[in-house]
Amino acid sequence: MDTHCLVTAGQGTAYGCVREAVLDGNVLRISLDPEALESLRFDDGEIEAPAEDVTRFREVLGQVLTYGRADAMPTRLAV
């Protein structure tokens, strides 16, 4: 529990799995570690956040994803 945790609507859970998070205007694209896809119950390693969530992400996402171990932090973070 020394890194970020991603929990999906279907209760899939993975720790330290975000590899990239890029906020471009009102679109947030997140790329995930392929090894985490089964645990998260995803087929695709890329997520696009709804526009209504982007404002909140802009405020806190950088803090959340840079918490904990350096080896579990995204390689690209532009929020």
TACOR-V798516 format. One record per pair of residues at least 24 apart in sequence whose C-alpha atoms are under 6 Angstrom apart, sorted by the first residue. I is the first residue (numbers start at 1). J is the second residue. Records with the same first field share a line. If there is no record, write none. Layout:
I = J + J
//
This chain:
2 = 68
3 = 67 + 68 + 69
4 = 65
12 = 39 + 40 + 41
13 = 39 + 40
16 = 72
18 = 74
19 = 74 + 75
20 = 74 + 75 + 76 + 77
21 = 77
22 = 77 + 78 + 79
23 = 78 + 79
26 = 51
//
